[in-house]
Amino acid sequence: MSAPFLLAVCRRPGAIADDEISFLDQHTGLAPGRGLDVINLLDDGCPEPGALELGTWAGVLITGSPLSLTGPLSPDPAHERLRERVLALSLRLVQEDVPTLGLCFGLQSIVLALGGSLRDDVGEELQAPVMTLTEAGAADPLTAALAPSFRAYVGHSQSVTGLPGGGVVLATGTRCPIQMGRWGRNVYGTQFHPEITTAGMRVRIDAYGDAYYPAHERAAVIERCDAADVRPANRVVSSFVQRYRGRTRS
């Protein structure tokens, strides 16, 4: 029997969490109860990472999050619990080379779990800059089918300073130099958001208000985001699922 995928959610329920599930359904055919198991790392009843049987799943996706991995705690009482859980899970995934795709916050959690650090000087507002594959990215089985350069949505205040633990850079950006990396054979992380479509970016623009852009620039943000074709970036997620779909439970 084919194993399901696991979605490790790192945000509270709401429009963005719903859009992440909708994206997976539309682009990969995965949905809760249909090839997708979902846990929310903020929930009281979420199993601790050390207790998870990772061989249960064909692969793991770690979502983005509005919560910080390094800054002061937010008013959300589960913030510290999220930090501890996502770092512990990320470390296990790398150590066991479990097929993984960490999305923005997910990439950052992998880097921190391996002893790396984050930087505050190359954050990016909501937009779709150009990503460029490195030589390793052009040869990697997950990204080799992409064009040498492609557009992808971003929105982050912090970025990784490097890829510790033998990580390999697969894609770079003009402002943010590390946009995608890989550890071992099967653990991937992106600073950009391959799970966001044009419609999904509208959801985030509505949700984030002036957190990632000045409120008076809303119309300009919508215009620049709507103008970008991010469909090649979206295929990173569908390619990940296609590559590992069909793995059996161990």
N, C-alpha and C positions, 0 to 999 in steps of 0.2 A: 504494500500500500504506500502511495506517495505521501511524503511528509508535508504538513502545512508549513507556512511561513509564520514567523512571529513579528508582530509590530509592537515595539516598546515605545509607548507614548510618554512624552515628557512635558505635557501641557495639560491644563484643565479642559474639561469638555467645553465645546463651543463651536463657533462657525469654522474656525481654522482646523480644529481637530476633525470636524465633519468633512471638510474639504480634503483632508489627507486620506481619509477612508474612501471618499468618492473617487479621488484620483486613482487609487489602487484598483478599485472596482472597474473603472472605465479603461484603464491602460494596461492592466495585467490580468483582469478577471478574478482577482482575489477580493474577498469580502469576508466579514465575520461569519463564521459557520460555513464558509465556502473557500477553504484553503487558507484561511487567515485566522490566527489566534491573536488576541489583543490583550496586553496588560498595560496598566497605567502606573508608572513608577512613582506617582504621587499618592496613590491610594493607600489607605491604611492596610487593606487586605492583600496588597500585592505581594507575591512570594519574593523572598530575598534572593538575589542573584546566585548565591552559593547553593541554593536548593533547586535551582532550575536544571532540568535534564535537557541540556542543549542539543543532544542528539535527537530529540523529539522533532526538531524543526529542520526544514530544508535550508532555511536562511533566516536572518534576523535583520530587521530595519529599525533604526533608532531615529525618532522624529526630531524636528527642531523644537525650540522652547524659547519663551520670552524671559525665562529665568537665567540668572548668571551662574556660571560655574566657579567664579573666583571672587566676585564682588561681595558686598554686604548682603545679608539675607533680606529677602523681600518680606512683606507682611504675611505671605502664605506660610502657615506653620509647617507645611510639608516640604519647604524648599531645601532644607538641609538633608532631609530623607532622600529627596530626589538626587542631590549631589552624590551622596554615599552610594546609592543604588546604581546610578548610571556609570559611575567610575568602576565599581566592582564588576558590573556586567561587562563593560568594555574591556577590562583587563582579562577576564575569562575568555571573551571572544577572540582576542588576539592570541592568547596563550594556546588555545585549542584550535586556532585557525578555522573558526566557524564562519561560513559564508555570511558576510555582514555588509550592510550599507548604512553608514552613519551620515545623517543629513544635517549639515551646519553644526548645530549643538552636538550632534552625534559624532562628527569629526573631532570637535574640540574635546569631547569627553574621552575619546580614544587617546588623543595626544596627552592629555593631563594624566590619564591612568598609567601611561608609560613613562611618566616623569618629565614631560615637556611643559611648556608654558604658553600663555596667551599674550598677545600684544594689543594695545589700544589705539595705535596710530594709523591703521589701514582699514578701519571699518568702512562699510559701504551702505549708502542709503538705498531705498527701494528703486531699483533700476535693473537693466539687463546688459551688463558689460560683456565684452568679448573674452571668452576663455580660449586658451591656446594649449594644445596637447604638447607635452614634452616627447622626446624620443621614446621614453618608456611608455607613455600614454598611447602613442601611435602603434605600439606593439602589443599592448595589453589586450587580452581577449574580451574584456568588458567594453573597452573604448576604441578599439581598433577600427570599427566601422564608422566612427564619427569623422566629420570633416576636421582638418587640422585646426580650424578655428570655428567657434560657434558661440551663440549668445545664450545666456542663462540668467535667471533672476537671482538677485542677491538682496540681503538686508541683514546686516550684523554690525554690532559695535566692536566686537573683539574678533581677533583672527589668531591662527596658530603661528608660532614663531619658527617652527621646524617640525620635522617628522622623526621623533626619536624611535628607538627600538627597531631600526632597520627599515623604516618607512621609505617608500619611493614616491616622488612627486610625479603625478600623471598629467596635471593641468595647472597652468599658471594664469594670472590675470595682470592687467596693467597696473592697477593700484594695489590689489591684494595678491602677493606673489605666490601663495600656495592655495590653490582652489580645489585640488583633488589629490588623494594619495592612496597607497595600498600597502598593506602589511602582509607578509607571507604570500600565500597564493590566493587567499579568498576574502580578506578583510579590506573593505574600501570605505573611504569617507570623502564627502564633498563639503566645501565651504559654501558653494553655490547651492541653489535649491532646484534640483531636477524634478521634484515632485510638484512644482508650481506651474500651472498653465496660465494663460492670459486671464481667463475667468477667475482662477484661483488667486491671482495677484490682486484683482479687484476686491476680493474678500478680505485680503490682508490690508489693503489700503484703507478700507472701511474700519477694520478692527483696530489698527494701530494708531489712527488719528495722527498726532504730530510726534509720535515716539521716534519714528525713523525719518521724518521729513517735517519741515515747518508747515504749519496748517495752511498758511496762505499760498503754498506751492502745490496744493492738492491737484489742481487742474493740470499743471505741468507734469507732475508725477504720473498721473493717469495717462497723459499723452505719450510720454516716453516709454512707459511700460506697455501700453497697447501697441506701440509701433514695432516692438521686437518680436521676432519669430523664435520662440524658445522650444519648438517641437523637437529639434535634435537633442537638446538637453533632457527633455522628458523621456527620451528613449534610453537614457542611462538606467532609469528605474525598471522599465520593461525589459531591457536586456539583462539586468541583474536577475530578475525573476525568471526569465526564460532560461538563463544559463543554469540555474540551480533547481528549477522545477523538476520534479520527478525523482529527486533524491529520496531514498527510502529511510525510514526511521532506523536509527542505530540502537 
